[in-house]
Amino acid sequence: MSAGRVTTERDMLMRQRVFIIAEVGVNHNGCLDLAKKLVDVAAGAGADAVKFQTFKAETLVSRCAPKANYQQRTTGEGESQFDMLRRLELSADDHRELIEHCRRSGILFLSSPFDLESIDLLLDLGLEIFKIPSGEITNLPYLRRIGGLGKEIILSTGMAVMDEIGAALRVLTEAGTHKERITVLHCNTEYPTPMEDVNLRAMRNIGKVFDVRIGYSDHTEGMEILIAAVALGARVIEKHFTLDRTLPGPDHRASLEPEGLLAMVAAIRNVEVALGSGEKRPSPSELKNIKVVRKAIVAARDIREGEVFTEDSLTVKRPAIGLAPMLWDEVIGRRAGRGFAAGETIVL
């Protein structure tokens, strides 16, 4: 990967626009053709990156490991977690094909490695951004390996407490990655996440306590929480998507379908534009409304030349052509320099 590409990827994370990751995860169901279709959907929706998961079942999980409750609900209890994951593996050649397909589609390829061998594979494939999944936040050898690469890091924090986040950041920085190159995502790992468990304010607390760039990885059903996260300052957003939420597999139910992904990206772009600079001033689009909507001081009745302006002789009406009503006290008690007809704008 060229130096120019590296700069581009870092710029994508550091720019003002929210970095949107469309998460395939394992929603390809082990099918390369389906994975490519999902890449096309993510690119068409305008996401910045499409993310997969890189693992070998042999090195990720023991053969007797039970499935998570949500995995049992979505895939049944007839197979072990090991067997399920083995069906969902992507080979090194699959990765190469997907990277090339992403290049042609104009979207960045990302993947979360789940073991040391997978870290090395992604490094060999030229990745410059490493996404650490929530389950690895307490994996010291894993964190040390990624921290030693000096790459951009996105760290998910599902199931973690603040001390564990701090410990992971120390490992990553002590291994050689500057904190400025780390984005920490608030996350809940239940699929789908109940609204009462989202705790979105924790995202801002993470940023405040650790002085890091923040984001949010979402597993709720829908996209409103993502929009709220952007409004609260998320710089990176990650959301699962699928071609069809009824497909078999562990994560489809908590994923957006193509129309939802397209709407999500559009909504995030609208929100980040709408957040603006923070300076309160009339926008260019509303300047024309000032004279129409605001008011000026006018004569409430006919006023003779030399007559003293009183509360009874004056009123305020649209349009705002003339003296602003905020000058009311300066006008009351002065004498009219000429006569005014009822409804006429007062001038001094």
HELIX and SHEET records of a PDB file:
HELIX    1   1 ALA A    3  MET A   14  1                                  12    
HELIX    2   2 LEU A   32  ALA A   45  1                                  14    
HELIX    3   3 ALA A   57  LEU A   60  1                                   4    
HELIX    4   4 ASN A   69  THR A   75  1                                   7    
HELIX    5   5 GLN A   81  ARG A   87  1                                   7    
HELIX    6   6 ALA A   92  SER A  105  1                                  14    
HELIX    7   7 LEU A  116  ASP A  124  1                                   9    
HELIX    8   8 SER A  134  GLU A  136  5                                   3    
HELIX    9   9 LEU A  140  GLY A  147  1                                   8    
HELIX   10  10 MET A  162  GLU A  174  1                                  13    
HELIX   11  11 LYS A  179  ARG A  181  5                                   3    
HELIX   12  12 MET A  195  ASP A  197  5                                   3    
HELIX   13  13 ARG A  201  PHE A  210  1                                  10    
HELIX   14  14 GLU A  224  ALA A  231  1                                   8    
HELIX   15  15 HIS A  252  ALA A  254  5                                   3    
HELIX   16  16 PRO A  258  LEU A  275  1                                  18    
HELIX   17  17 LEU A  287  ASN A  289  5                                   3    
HELIX   18  18 ILE A  290  VAL A  293  1                                   4    
HELIX   19  19 PRO A  325  LEU A  327  5                                   3    
HELIX   20  20 TRP A  328  VAL A  331  1                                   4    
SHEET    1   A 8 LEU A 108  PRO A 113  0                                        
SHEET    2   A 8 ALA A  49  THR A  54  1                                        
SHEET    3   A 8 PHE A  19  GLY A  25  1                                        
SHEET    4   A 8 VAL A 236  HIS A 240  1                                        
SHEET    5   A 8 ARG A 213  ASP A 218  1                                        
SHEET    6   A 8 ILE A 182  CYS A 187  1                                        
SHEET    7   A 8 GLU A 152  SER A 156  1                                        
SHEET    8   A 8 ILE A 129  ILE A 132  1                                        
SHEET    1   B 2 ALA A 296  ALA A 299  0                                        
SHEET    2   B 2 LEU A 314  LYS A 317 -1                                        
END                                                                             
